Amino acid sequence: MSQQEYGYAIELYLDPALENQVLKAWNALARRQISTHLIDMESRPHITLFSFPSSSSLDPSKFDSILETFASKQDPLPLSFSAIGSLSGDSNLLFLSPTPTLSLLHLHSHLSDALRKEGIDVPADYSVDNWIPHCSVAKHVPKPRMAEGFSVLRDLKLPVTGYAVDIALVEFSPVRELFSFVLGTAAGS
């Protein structure tokens, strides 16, 4: 049994067509009984920009105005999931990797700067020099089934493309969206 995780995350949500492509991967892995963790925790396809453990004693309301202002200055972000990857360790994670475009890396860097200006410490794994952009498709995969998970994901027709269209703060686990903002919704526009 895996340890329950709690905390907050800032996530980029995908446009409906791209989200459906990721859900196909989730469902294919669930049908093979490789992993249903993301479905069970009521997650939604996303790219995690930052994750904060519950022990960090953050006030989630502090993020509301930061993310609203940030979202108003960003356009929807083109994404292309072009590779499959994994992160080992406790979570045995399989993911789709977006092509690390300058616009994606700049979005992450600018949000990191905005958080620091408000006195929010960015966790080391999510610092500009350490962040690995990814869209999780399976979590807590049993080690003997990792190769099978890769095989299932290789059947996807990559690349799949679309846009990041919203930014959200979620609490987990289970996942509960606290608030979200559409990218490019400048006040008065």
N, CA and C atoms as a LAMMPS dump frame, in Angstrom:
ITEM: TIMESTEP
0
ITEM: NUMBER OF ATOMS
567
ITEM: BOX BOUNDS ff ff ff
-5.0000000000000000e+02 5.0000000000000000e+02
-5.0000000000000000e+02 5.0000000000000000e+02
-5.0000000000000000e+02 5.0000000000000000e+02
ITEM: ATOMS id mol type element x y z
1 1 1 N 0.847 -1.181 0
2 1 2 C 0 0 0
3 1 3 C 0.884 1.232 0
4 2 1 N 0.606 2.16 -0.891
5 2 2 C 1.429 3.361 -0.975
6 2 3 C 1.013 4.364 0.095
7 3 1 N 1.963 5.167 0.46
8 3 2 C 1.718 6.191 1.471
9 3 3 C 0.838 7.291 0.872
10 4 1 N -0.143 7.742 1.621
11 4 2 C -1.031 8.797 1.156
12 4 3 C -0.264 10.112 1.098
13 5 1 N -0.49 10.876 0.041
14 5 2 C 0.199 12.143 -0.155
15 5 3 C -0.783 13.291 0.071
16 6 1 N -0.271 14.36 0.692
17 6 2 C -1.094 15.54 0.92
18 6 3 C -0.277 16.778 0.596
19 7 1 N -0.937 17.778 0.08
20 7 2 C -0.255 19.029 -0.201
21 7 3 C -1.035 19.857 -1.198
22 8 1 N -0.306 20.761 -1.846
23 8 2 C -0.874 21.655 -2.855
24 8 3 C -0.01 21.592 -4.099
25 9 1 N -0.615 21.82 -5.247
26 9 2 C 0.138 21.861 -6.493
27 9 3 C -0.435 22.949 -7.391
28 10 1 N 0.459 23.576 -8.141
29 10 2 C 0.061 24.496 -9.199
30 10 3 C 0.183 23.713 -10.491
31 11 1 N -0.93 23.612 -11.213
32 11 2 C -0.989 22.771 -12.394
33 11 3 C -1.438 23.554 -13.623
34 12 1 N -0.903 23.142 -14.773
35 12 2 C -1.383 23.637 -16.065
36 12 3 C -2.354 22.609 -16.607
37 13 1 N -3.574 23.046 -16.917
38 13 2 C -4.564 22.153 -17.507
39 13 3 C -4.513 22.264 -19.026
40 14 1 N -4.94 21.197 -19.677
41 14 2 C -4.837 21.06 -21.121
42 14 3 C -6.174 21.357 -21.795
43 15 1 N -6.098 21.697 -23.082
44 15 2 C -7.342 21.891 -23.824
45 15 3 C -8.053 20.535 -23.924
46 16 1 N -9.386 20.531 -24.161
47 16 2 C -10.145 19.277 -24.111
48 16 3 C -9.621 18.179 -25.037
49 17 1 N -9.193 18.51 -26.244
50 17 2 C -8.721 17.472 -27.167
51 17 3 C -7.427 16.837 -26.662
52 18 1 N -6.503 17.64 -26.158
53 18 2 C -5.242 17.104 -25.639
54 18 3 C -5.499 16.32 -24.348
55 19 1 N -6.386 16.846 -23.506
56 19 2 C -6.749 16.131 -22.279
57 19 3 C -7.296 14.744 -22.611
58 20 1 N -8.124 14.636 -23.647
59 20 2 C -8.688 13.336 -24.043
60 20 3 C -7.599 12.37 -24.502
61 21 1 N -6.551 12.869 -25.169
62 21 2 C -5.443 12.008 -25.582
63 21 3 C -4.729 11.426 -24.361
64 22 1 N -4.537 12.251 -23.326
65 22 2 C -3.894 11.777 -22.099
66 22 3 C -4.804 10.779 -21.382
67 23 1 N -6.094 11.061 -21.346
68 23 2 C -7.038 10.137 -20.706
69 23 3 C -7.043 8.773 -21.387
70 24 1 N -6.827 8.743 -22.705
71 24 2 C -6.718 7.457 -23.408
72 24 3 C -5.575 6.638 -22.826
73 25 1 N -4.46 7.296 -22.541
74 25 2 C -3.313 6.591 -21.943
75 25 3 C -3.671 6.087 -20.549
76 26 1 N -4.305 6.95 -19.73
77 26 2 C -4.716 6.536 -18.38
78 26 3 C -5.595 5.298 -18.459
79 27 1 N -6.57 5.341 -19.369
80 27 2 C -7.531 4.246 -19.476
81 27 3 C -6.891 2.969 -20.005
82 28 1 N -5.954 3.102 -20.942
83 28 2 C -5.261 1.916 -21.457
84 28 3 C -4.459 1.249 -20.336
85 29 1 N -3.802 2.038 -19.509
86 29 2 C -3.03 1.486 -18.39
87 29 3 C -3.955 0.908 -17.314
88 30 1 N -5.114 1.514 -17.125
89 30 2 C -6.079 1 -16.152
90 30 3 C -6.661 -0.335 -16.624
91 31 1 N -6.995 -0.424 -17.917
92 31 2 C -7.541 -1.681 -18.454
93 31 3 C -6.562 -2.837 -18.276
94 32 1 N -5.278 -2.556 -18.383
95 32 2 C -4.241 -3.589 -18.209
96 32 3 C -3.904 -3.793 -16.728
97 33 1 N -4.58 -3.057 -15.861
98 33 2 C -4.371 -3.125 -14.405
99 33 3 C -2.924 -2.83 -14.023
100 34 1 N -2.333 -1.857 -14.756
101 34 2 C -0.968 -1.421 -14.457
102 34 3 C -1.007 -0.325 -13.399
103 35 1 N -1.953 0.616 -13.557
104 35 2 C -2.115 1.672 -12.558
105 35 3 C -3.443 2.384 -12.759
106 36 1 N -4.133 2.62 -11.645
107 36 2 C -5.349 3.44 -11.655
108 36 3 C -5.208 4.595 -10.656
109 37 1 N -4.01 4.813 -10.148
110 37 2 C -3.796 5.783 -9.073
111 37 3 C -4.304 7.186 -9.421
112 38 1 N -3.991 7.685 -10.621
113 38 2 C -4.42 9.045 -10.988
114 38 3 C -5.94 9.137 -11.088
115 39 1 N -6.564 8.089 -11.584
116 39 2 C -8.031 8.047 -11.66
117 39 3 C -8.611 7.986 -10.248
118 40 1 N -8.027 7.128 -9.411
119 40 2 C -8.527 6.95 -8.042
120 40 3 C -8.411 8.227 -7.22
121 41 1 N -7.346 9.004 -7.427
122 41 2 C -7.179 10.234 -6.645
123 41 3 C -7.942 11.417 -7.262
124 42 1 N -8.716 11.131 -8.326
125 42 2 C -9.579 12.119 -8.967
126 42 3 C -8.778 13.272 -9.565
127 43 1 N -7.608 12.926 -10.098
128 43 2 C -6.782 13.911 -10.767
129 43 3 C -7.36 14.22 -12.141
130 44 1 N -6.734 15.134 -12.803
131 44 2 C -7.118 15.521 -14.155
132 44 3 C -5.801 15.685 -14.922
133 45 1 N -5.741 15.343 -16.199
134 45 2 C -4.478 15.493 -16.936
135 45 3 C -3.937 16.92 -16.815
136 46 1 N -2.623 17.001 -16.538
137 46 2 C -2.013 18.298 -16.267
138 46 3 C -0.493 18.195 -16.332
139 47 1 N 0.134 19.346 -16.322
140 47 2 C 1.573 19.457 -16.098
141 47 3 C 1.732 20.164 -14.766
142 48 1 N 2.435 19.535 -13.833
143 48 2 C 2.663 20.149 -12.527
144 48 3 C 3.793 21.159 -12.643
145 49 1 N 3.481 22.415 -12.325
146 49 2 C 4.508 23.458 -12.325
147 49 3 C 5.249 23.485 -10.993
148 50 1 N 4.497 23.315 -9.89
149 50 2 C 5.063 23.321 -8.547
150 50 3 C 4.208 22.421 -7.67
151 51 1 N 4.845 21.757 -6.706
152 51 2 C 4.125 20.957 -5.736
153 51 3 C 4.708 21.255 -4.363
154 52 1 N 3.819 21.475 -3.403
155 52 2 C 4.215 21.842 -2.054
156 52 3 C 3.645 20.813 -1.088
157 53 1 N 4.485 20.16 -0.288
158 53 2 C 3.956 19.197 0.688
159 53 3 C 3.121 19.917 1.745
160 54 1 N 2.185 19.199 2.341
161 54 2 C 1.317 19.823 3.343
162 54 3 C 2.12 20.344 4.53
163 55 1 N 3.299 19.777 4.759
164 55 2 C 4.136 20.221 5.878
165 55 3 C 4.696 21.63 5.67
166 56 1 N 4.523 22.186 4.463
167 56 2 C 5.09 23.505 4.179
168 56 3 C 4.278 24.654 4.77
169 57 1 N 3.152 24.375 5.402
170 57 2 C 2.282 25.346 6.062
171 57 3 C 1.983 26.573 5.192
172 58 1 N 1.644 26.317 3.941
173 58 2 C 1.27 27.396 3.023
174 58 3 C -0.177 27.788 3.239
175 59 1 N -0.449 29.046 3.01
176 59 2 C -1.828 29.534 3.012
177 59 3 C -2.293 29.545 1.561
178 60 1 N -3.182 28.615 1.167
179 60 2 C -3.58 28.542 -0.236
180 60 3 C -4.212 29.822 -0.769
181 61 1 N -4.85 30.611 0.102
182 61 2 C -5.473 31.846 -0.381
183 61 3 C -4.431 32.84 -0.897
184 62 1 N -3.189 32.682 -0.466
185 62 2 C -2.111 33.564 -0.92
186 62 3 C -1.851 33.408 -2.422
187 63 1 N -2.209 32.25 -2.967
188 63 2 C -1.954 31.969 -4.379
189 63 3 C -2.993 32.587 -5.313
190 64 1 N -4.17 32.893 -4.791
191 64 2 C -5.28 33.353 -5.627
192 64 3 C -4.884 34.538 -6.494
193 65 1 N -4.453 35.63 -5.891
194 65 2 C -4.131 36.825 -6.67
195 65 3 C -2.864 36.626 -7.501
196 66 1 N -1.903 35.842 -6.988
197 66 2 C -0.68 35.581 -7.756
198 66 3 C -1.028 34.886 -9.073
199 67 1 N -1.843 33.824 -8.985
200 67 2 C -2.178 33.063 -10.19
201 67 3 C -3.111 33.83 -11.116
202 68 1 N -4.024 34.605 -10.537
203 68 2 C -4.919 35.397 -11.392
204 68 3 C -4.128 36.409 -12.204
205 69 1 N -3.225 37.126 -11.556
206 69 2 C -2.391 38.112 -12.252
207 69 3 C -1.492 37.427 -13.272
208 70 1 N -0.892 36.314 -12.868
209 70 2 C 0.003 35.58 -13.761
210 70 3 C -0.746 35.096 -15.004
211 71 1 N -1.915 34.489 -14.809
212 71 2 C -2.692 33.957 -15.933
213 71 3 C -3.087 35.055 -16.904
214 72 1 N -3.391 36.24 -16.382
215 72 2 C -3.83 37.331 -17.249
216 72 3 C -2.731 37.789 -18.204
217 73 1 N -1.487 37.496 -17.861
218 73 2 C -0.346 37.933 -18.68
219 73 3 C 0.177 36.832 -19.6
220 74 1 N -0.447 35.659 -19.585
221 74 2 C 0.009 34.521 -20.388
222 74 3 C -1.012 34.2 -21.471
223 75 1 N -0.515 33.804 -22.615
224 75 2 C -1.391 33.28 -23.654
225 75 3 C -1.48 31.769 -23.495
226 76 1 N -2.539 31.151 -24.052
227 76 2 C -2.546 29.697 -24.076
228 76 3 C -1.217 29.215 -24.664
229 77 1 N -0.684 28.162 -24.081
230 77 2 C 0.671 27.714 -24.396
231 77 3 C 0.644 26.467 -25.28
232 78 1 N 1.218 26.549 -26.497
233 78 2 C 1.274 25.351 -27.346
234 78 3 C 2.11 24.26 -26.676
235 79 1 N 1.616 23.023 -26.733
236 79 2 C 2.314 21.877 -26.16
237 79 3 C 2.371 20.749 -27.185
238 80 1 N 3.455 20.002 -27.128
239 80 2 C 3.583 18.803 -27.938
240 80 3 C 4.188 17.72 -27.057
241 81 1 N 3.369 16.713 -26.711
242 81 2 C 3.879 15.574 -25.954
243 81 3 C 4.555 14.653 -26.963
244 82 1 N 5.88 14.592 -26.876
245 82 2 C 6.646 13.937 -27.926
246 82 3 C 7.447 12.734 -27.449
247 83 1 N 7.487 12.486 -26.141
248 83 2 C 8.29 11.383 -25.619
249 83 3 C 7.607 10.771 -24.4
250 84 1 N 8.038 9.566 -24.067
251 84 2 C 7.564 8.835 -22.895
252 84 3 C 8.732 8.762 -21.926
253 85 1 N 8.457 8.927 -20.633
254 85 2 C 9.532 8.858 -19.658
255 85 3 C 9.062 8.272 -18.353
256 86 1 N 10.01 8.162 -17.42
257 86 2 C 9.669 7.668 -16.091
258 86 3 C 10.543 8.349 -15.063
259 87 1 N 9.993 8.428 -13.867
260 87 2 C 10.745 8.859 -12.704
261 87 3 C 10.688 7.692 -11.736
262 88 1 N 11.839 7.218 -11.331
263 88 2 C 11.84 6.112 -10.388
264 88 3 C 11.774 6.672 -8.978
265 89 1 N 11.92 5.811 -8.03
266 89 2 C 11.793 6.244 -6.652
267 89 3 C 10.506 5.71 -6.083
268 90 1 N 9.999 6.414 -5.083
269 90 2 C 8.81 5.926 -4.384
270 90 3 C 7.57 5.875 -5.261
271 91 1 N 7.486 6.761 -6.269
272 91 2 C 6.226 6.859 -7.004
273 91 3 C 6.185 6.023 -8.283
274 92 1 N 7.322 5.543 -8.785
275 92 2 C 7.329 4.776 -10.043
276 92 3 C 6.359 5.379 -11.044
277 93 1 N 6.705 6.538 -11.526
278 93 2 C 5.846 7.362 -12.367
279 93 3 C 6.168 7.155 -13.842
280 94 1 N 5.138 7.007 -14.654
281 94 2 C 5.268 7.035 -16.109
282 94 3 C 4.619 8.325 -16.588
283 95 1 N 5.236 8.959 -17.59
284 95 2 C 4.69 10.233 -18.044
285 95 3 C 4.906 10.454 -19.526
286 96 1 N 4.132 11.402 -20.055
287 96 2 C 4.362 11.95 -21.381
288 96 3 C 5.16 13.225 -21.178
289 97 1 N 6.17 13.403 -21.994
290 97 2 C 7.048 14.549 -21.838
291 97 3 C 6.759 15.586 -22.917
292 98 1 N 6.452 16.813 -22.491
293 98 2 C 6.276 17.856 -23.496
294 98 3 C 7.639 18.291 -24.025
295 99 1 N 7.678 18.642 -25.291
296 99 2 C 8.899 19.233 -25.835
297 99 3 C 9.183 20.473 -25.001
298 100 1 N 10.395 20.586 -24.413
299 100 2 C 10.686 21.723 -23.517
300 100 3 C 10.979 23.009 -24.303
301 101 1 N 9.913 23.626 -24.798
302 101 2 C 10.06 24.853 -25.584
303 101 3 C 10.464 26.012 -24.681
304 102 1 N 11.022 27.047 -25.291
305 102 2 C 11.373 28.245 -24.523
306 102 3 C 10.144 28.84 -23.85
307 103 1 N 8.998 28.818 -24.53
308 103 2 C 7.798 29.412 -23.927
309 103 3 C 7.359 28.635 -22.682
310 104 1 N 7.471 27.31 -22.688
311 104 2 C 7.133 26.517 -21.5
312 104 3 C 8.126 26.796 -20.372
313 105 1 N 9.404 26.807 -20.697
314 105 2 C 10.422 27.058 -19.676
315 105 3 C 10.323 28.479 -19.123
316 106 1 N 10.018 29.454 -19.986
317 106 2 C 9.845 30.84 -19.517
318 106 3 C 8.621 30.965 -18.618
319 107 1 N 7.521 30.296 -18.972
320 107 2 C 6.323 30.347 -18.133
321 107 3 C 6.669 29.855 -16.734
322 108 1 N 7.362 28.722 -16.642
323 108 2 C 7.742 28.169 -15.347
324 108 3 C 8.66 29.133 -14.595
325 109 1 N 9.642 29.674 -15.277
326 109 2 C 10.599 30.59 -14.657
327 109 3 C 9.914 31.865 -14.15
328 110 1 N 9.008 32.433 -14.959
329 110 2 C 8.313 33.657 -14.556
330 110 3 C 7.394 33.408 -13.361
331 111 1 N 6.743 32.247 -13.335
332 111 2 C 5.89 31.932 -12.189
333 111 3 C 6.744 31.712 -10.944
334 112 1 N 7.89 31.081 -11.109
335 112 2 C 8.817 30.892 -9.992
336 112 3 C 9.218 32.25 -9.403
337 113 1 N 9.539 33.197 -10.272
338 113 2 C 9.898 34.557 -9.827
339 113 3 C 8.728 35.219 -9.097
340 114 1 N 7.505 35.065 -9.643
341 114 2 C 6.325 35.673 -9.016
342 114 3 C 6.084 35.093 -7.62
343 115 1 N 6.29 33.796 -7.457
344 115 2 C 6.1 33.168 -6.15
345 115 3 C 7.14 33.68 -5.153
346 116 1 N 8.383 33.747 -5.592
347 116 2 C 9.45 34.222 -4.7
348 116 3 C 9.202 35.666 -4.256
349 117 1 N 8.71 36.498 -5.178
350 117 2 C 8.43 37.902 -4.836
351 117 3 C 7.385 38.006 -3.731
352 118 1 N 6.525 36.986 -3.641
353 118 2 C 5.489 36.961 -2.598
354 118 3 C 5.943 36.185 -1.365
355 119 1 N 7.228 35.83 -1.319
356 119 2 C 7.773 35.15 -0.147
357 119 3 C 7.495 33.662 -0.082
358 120 1 N 7.141 33.063 -1.211
359 120 2 C 6.858 31.631 -1.248
360 120 3 C 8.111 30.912 -1.735
361 121 1 N 8.62 30.011 -0.911
362 121 2 C 9.806 29.237 -1.281
363 121 3 C 9.429 28.15 -2.28
364 122 1 N 10.17 28.102 -3.379
365 122 2 C 9.953 27.084 -4.402
366 122 3 C 10.694 25.818 -3.977
367 123 1 N 9.993 24.672 -3.908
368 123 2 C 10.673 23.424 -3.553
369 123 3 C 11.813 23.116 -4.528
370 124 1 N 12.886 22.525 -4.024
371 124 2 C 14.088 22.269 -4.828
372 124 3 C 13.784 21.496 -6.113
373 125 1 N 12.904 20.48 -6.039
374 125 2 C 12.594 19.682 -7.229
375 125 3 C 11.915 20.496 -8.326
376 126 1 N 11.364 21.643 -7.955
377 126 2 C 10.635 22.468 -8.916
378 126 3 C 11.366 23.773 -9.226
379 127 1 N 12.609 23.888 -8.762
380 127 2 C 13.383 25.083 -9.088
381 127 3 C 13.662 25.083 -10.592
382 128 1 N 13.974 26.246 -11.117
383 128 2 C 14.167 26.395 -12.555
384 128 3 C 15.22 25.413 -13.088
385 129 1 N 16.261 25.154 -12.324
386 129 2 C 17.333 24.269 -12.786
387 129 3 C 17.037 22.782 -12.605
388 130 1 N 15.996 22.438 -11.857
389 130 2 C 15.701 21.024 -11.576
390 130 3 C 14.389 20.515 -12.151
391 131 1 N 13.472 21.403 -12.498
392 131 2 C 12.13 21.017 -12.919
393 131 3 C 12.168 20.143 -14.166
394 132 1 N 11.436 19.037 -14.126
395 132 2 C 11.275 18.152 -15.279
396 132 3 C 9.815 18.254 -15.713
397 133 1 N 9.549 19.001 -16.789
398 133 2 C 8.151 19.11 -17.225
399 133 3 C 7.636 17.747 -17.676
400 134 1 N 6.461 17.376 -17.159
401 134 2 C 5.881 16.094 -17.523
402 134 3 C 4.379 16.08 -17.234
403 135 1 N 3.708 15.186 -17.93
404 135 2 C 2.278 14.951 -17.729
405 135 3 C 2.134 13.492 -17.301
406 136 1 N 1.851 13.282 -16.021
407 136 2 C 1.765 11.928 -15.473
408 136 3 C 0.659 11.129 -16.151
409 137 1 N 0.973 9.867 -16.459
410 137 2 C -0.047 8.962 -16.988
411 137 3 C -0.226 7.729 -16.115
412 138 1 N 0.744 7.448 -15.234
413 138 2 C 0.609 6.326 -14.297
414 138 3 C 1.526 6.581 -13.115
415 139 1 N 0.991 6.353 -11.928
416 139 2 C 1.75 6.572 -10.704
417 139 3 C 1.662 5.302 -9.856
418 140 1 N 2.725 5.04 -9.104
419 140 2 C 2.807 3.851 -8.259
420 140 3 C 2.664 2.568 -9.083
421 141 1 N 3.366 2.546 -10.219
422 141 2 C 3.388 1.355 -11.063
423 141 3 C 4.294 0.32 -10.389
424 142 1 N 3.816 -0.907 -10.204
425 142 2 C 4.699 -1.936 -9.633
426 142 3 C 5.942 -2.093 -10.519
427 143 1 N 7.121 -2.149 -9.898
428 143 2 C 8.37 -2.206 -10.673
429 143 3 C 8.36 -3.289 -11.747
430 144 1 N 7.851 -4.484 -11.453
431 144 2 C 7.86 -5.52 -12.505
432 144 3 C 6.961 -5.187 -13.705
433 145 1 N 6.098 -4.154 -13.57
434 145 2 C 5.16 -3.818 -14.653
435 145 3 C 5.552 -2.549 -15.397
436 146 1 N 6.684 -1.934 -15.023
437 146 2 C 7.126 -0.7 -15.692
438 146 3 C 7.335 -0.923 -17.192
439 147 1 N 8.002 -2.01 -17.563
440 147 2 C 8.263 -2.273 -18.982
441 147 3 C 6.955 -2.447 -19.751
442 148 1 N 5.995 -3.129 -19.141
443 148 2 C 4.684 -3.307 -19.783
444 148 3 C 4.002 -1.958 -19.948
445 149 1 N 4.13 -1.077 -18.938
446 149 2 C 3.561 0.268 -19.038
447 149 3 C 4.167 1.047 -20.196
448 150 1 N 5.486 0.958 -20.343
449 150 2 C 6.144 1.614 -21.48
450 150 3 C 5.614 1.066 -22.795
451 151 1 N 5.439 -0.241 -22.848
452 151 2 C 4.951 -0.877 -24.066
453 151 3 C 3.558 -0.366 -24.44
454 152 1 N 2.682 -0.239 -23.447
455 152 2 C 1.335 0.289 -23.7
456 152 3 C 1.43 1.723 -24.214
457 153 1 N 2.279 2.534 -23.59
458 153 2 C 2.4 3.939 -23.995
459 153 3 C 3.034 4.088 -25.368
460 154 1 N 3.905 3.16 -25.743
461 154 2 C 4.528 3.24 -27.071
462 154 3 C 3.496 3.068 -28.172
463 155 1 N 2.347 2.474 -27.853
464 155 2 C 1.285 2.323 -28.846
465 155 3 C 0.549 3.628 -29.121
466 156 1 N 0.771 4.642 -28.286
467 156 2 C 0.181 5.952 -28.567
468 156 3 C 0.856 6.529 -29.802
469 157 1 N 0.116 7.286 -30.552
470 157 2 C 0.698 7.913 -31.732
471 157 3 C 1.22 9.289 -31.331
472 158 1 N 2.51 9.336 -30.961
473 158 2 C 3.14 10.595 -30.572
474 158 3 C 3.777 11.23 -31.796
475 159 1 N 3.877 12.539 -31.871
476 159 2 C 3.471 13.456 -30.809
477 159 3 C 1.972 13.731 -30.836
478 160 1 N 1.454 14.104 -29.658
479 160 2 C 0.101 14.647 -29.559
480 160 3 C 0.264 16.104 -29.167
481 161 1 N -0.504 16.952 -29.812
482 161 2 C -0.317 18.385 -29.614
483 161 3 C -1.612 19.057 -29.182
484 162 1 N -1.446 20.212 -28.581
485 162 2 C -2.572 21.011 -28.135
486 162 3 C -2.059 22.205 -27.373
487 163 1 N -2.83 22.613 -26.365
488 163 2 C -2.486 23.808 -25.611
489 163 3 C -2.71 23.617 -24.119
490 164 1 N -1.901 24.297 -23.325
491 164 2 C -2.216 24.506 -21.91
492 164 3 C -3.104 25.742 -21.896
493 165 1 N -4.264 25.629 -21.246
494 165 2 C -5.242 26.714 -21.339
495 165 3 C -5.654 27.306 -19.992
496 166 1 N -5.366 26.608 -18.887
497 166 2 C -5.744 27.085 -17.552
498 166 3 C -4.588 26.814 -16.601
499 167 1 N -4.544 27.605 -15.537
500 167 2 C -3.615 27.35 -14.44
501 167 3 C -4.458 27.241 -13.177
502 168 1 N -4.127 26.258 -12.332
503 168 2 C -4.972 25.985 -11.161
504 168 3 C -4.122 25.698 -9.937
505 169 1 N -4.72 25.945 -8.784
506 169 2 C -4.165 25.475 -7.527
507 169 3 C -5.067 24.346 -7.057
508 170 1 N -4.451 23.191 -6.784
509 170 2 C -5.212 22.044 -6.303
510 170 3 C -4.647 21.6 -4.968
511 171 1 N -5.527 20.971 -4.211
512 171 2 C -5.143 20.316 -2.965
513 171 3 C -5.215 18.82 -3.265
514 172 1 N -4.326 18.048 -2.672
515 172 2 C -4.357 16.605 -2.895
516 172 3 C -4.011 15.888 -1.609
517 173 1 N -4.406 14.7 -1.49
518 173 2 C -5.111 13.721 -2.228
519 173 3 C -6.337 13.307 -1.421
520 174 1 N -7.524 13.14 -2.006
521 174 2 C -7.795 13.23 -3.428
522 174 3 C -7.645 14.672 -3.929
523 175 1 N -7.606 14.793 -5.237
524 175 2 C -7.399 16.102 -5.846
525 175 3 C -8.683 16.925 -5.759
526 176 1 N -8.523 18.159 -5.308
527 176 2 C -9.65 19.089 -5.242
528 176 3 C -9.14 20.443 -5.73
529 177 1 N -9.733 20.911 -6.831
530 177 2 C -9.335 22.212 -7.369
531 177 3 C -9.827 23.312 -6.435
532 178 1 N -8.906 24.169 -6.007
533 178 2 C -9.278 25.291 -5.146
534 178 3 C -9.689 26.487 -5.981
535 179 1 N -8.957 26.761 -7.054
536 179 2 C -9.34 27.78 -8.024
537 179 3 C -8.501 27.618 -9.273
538 180 1 N -9.009 28.146 -10.388
539 180 2 C -8.258 28.108 -11.65
540 180 3 C -8.553 29.375 -12.432
541 181 1 N -7.62 29.676 -13.326
542 181 2 C -7.75 30.869 -14.173
543 181 3 C -7.377 30.507 -15.591
544 182 1 N -8.153 31.031 -16.529
545 182 2 C -7.879 30.811 -17.954
546 182 3 C -6.685 31.658 -18.337
547 183 1 N -5.753 31.08 -19.071
548 183 2 C -4.599 31.837 -19.536
549 183 3 C -5.047 32.868 -20.578
550 184 1 N -4.524 34.079 -20.451
551 184 2 C -4.807 35.132 -21.412
552 184 3 C -6.084 35.914 -21.136
553 185 1 N -6.563 35.887 -19.902
554 185 2 C -7.787 36.622 -19.58
555 185 3 C -7.438 37.916 -18.861
556 186 1 N -6.791 38.811 -19.577
557 186 2 C -6.409 40.09 -18.985
558 186 3 C -7.655 40.867 -18.599
559 187 1 N -7.594 41.513 -17.454
560 187 2 C -8.726 42.309 -16.98
561 187 3 C -9.045 43.378 -18.013
562 188 1 N -10.333 43.493 -18.32
563 188 2 C -10.767 44.521 -19.249
564 188 3 C -10.594 44.153 -20.695
565 189 1 N -10.196 42.913 -20.998
566 189 2 C -10.037 42.544 -22.411
567 189 3 C -11.217 41.771 -22.896
